[in-house]
Amino acid sequence: MTDFIELARNRRSIRKYTEQAVEPEKIEKLLQAALMAPAGKRLNPWEFVVVEDRAILRQMAGCRTYGSQMLEGSPLGIVICADASVSDTWKFDCAIAAENILLEAADLGLGACWVQVLDRMVKDDSDETAEQMVRSLLGIPEHLNVICIISVGYKNEERQPRELEKLQYDKVHYGKY
């Protein structure tokens, strides 16, 4: 069994990828991890769009001024959407599913990074939201909120594991604040 603390220490946001495609069996494991995520009342408000088309990934890389450019070199993007009418915990449920994908990617030896879409603009001076742009590119129905995109691929950069000595234990309180 995987040592979870080691997995968490080594899971870092990776923004540079090789050209190698992610194999279908690994994509399936990423989706299984997402679909097994806990959700409020087990209502599962999330939906996932798997994007492997490099031209579309390049277009999605422009959904924000900062923080989405890694999609241009990514061989895979997993868009996480939710139907807010299904559950009042939809944002949290999607965040948990995203984290499951990020951890599974690390466990599979892949790199991954979260791209925030919800409540972000395409450009600072734009009237178009990142959500509108992604929805339009992928034909996502209006009743779904686009939460984020997880870029995934084989790492073309190395990041050091988190140092346990540098964890912010001053933010931990026992019993009461």
Beta strands, then each sheet from edge to edge (+ up, - down):
strand 1: 46-51
strand 2: 76-82
strand 3: 111-116
strand 4: 145-153
sheet 1: 1+ 2- 4+ 3-
end
